[in-house]
């Protein structure tokens, strides 16, 4: 399942490669540090050096801070299932907006990291969730799910579904007072990269198995942001952008799938390879806004995913950014990182359940 010399040769001899994206110096430095950290902790035997990773984790993590930041967003951690290390970081305004006077939608967020790395505390994800809260106008619940390869498929999906069950049983978001009311009937799932993959599978399982009996939580829509899908095939975009695009390459992708999927499974496993034949979408699968970047090697898989949703009769909006690399919206200095949040806000407003303001 790993990148072979033939794959590399096909990449070199295929379509003409574009020049690397033009990025601000600060963005390039952050990406260099991120990819160096990933490569340092991912071993050749498809395990993670957790000792070294713990050092990286401490260096990159931000503590929860109940004091509002400049945008008025505070955050705190909530235990969910301590026996298996599942918890969440909640991002909320100090008080709900005076206008419009209605409960706030909830975004349940799943971070990226190839199923094997990171947590809600990692700086870029912490920052994304703060901006989702302030710019989309939602309470954000960022879930810490179990990581591969210690916890393979379907552990992350199980944890995601159970996080929704936890909120549904709680009747709201624990730790929030009456000054920040939430509308669980307007719950959205969001996540980038591996988190986008988790979003799809959690939404489908929730719609089929749990939505009919849920007390108050309704998944009103999903945001698979540059979701991590794949297959045994090497697509045109994977080969053309190999060695050019930041973050994602064939070697790192193969590591993630080998770490996450069942031992011996190929990349055509339904967790990775969503097709017309194996999608098995629930009747009430929610509306989706699929975000795609033109400098993301995975964009061919993401376009195919959106096409599967369309052919299955599901509501889907594709939001494409031609110059965006994988993970772009974690970098607020980039204009597209602001534009995508504006698009997400519009999607929330058009799909949320509670539309009427209180008198």
Secondary structure, DSSP 8 states (H G I E B T S, - for coil): ----HHHHHHHHHSS---------HHHHHHHHHHHHHHHHHB-TTS-B-HHHHHHHHHHHB-----S--TTSEEEEEEEEEGGGTEEEEEEEESS--SSS-S-EEEEEEE--STTTS--TTBHHHHHHHHHIIIIIIEEEEEEE---TTTS-TTHHHHHHHHHHHHHHHHTS-TT--TTS-EEEEEEEEEEETHHHHHHHHHHHHIIIIIGGG-SS--EEEEEEES-----SS--HHHHHTTTTSSS--HHHHHHHHHHHS-TT--TTSTTT---TTT----TT--EEEEEEEEE-TTHHHHHHHHHHHHHTT--EEEEEEEEEETTGGG-TTSHHHHHHHHHHHHHHHHH-S--S---
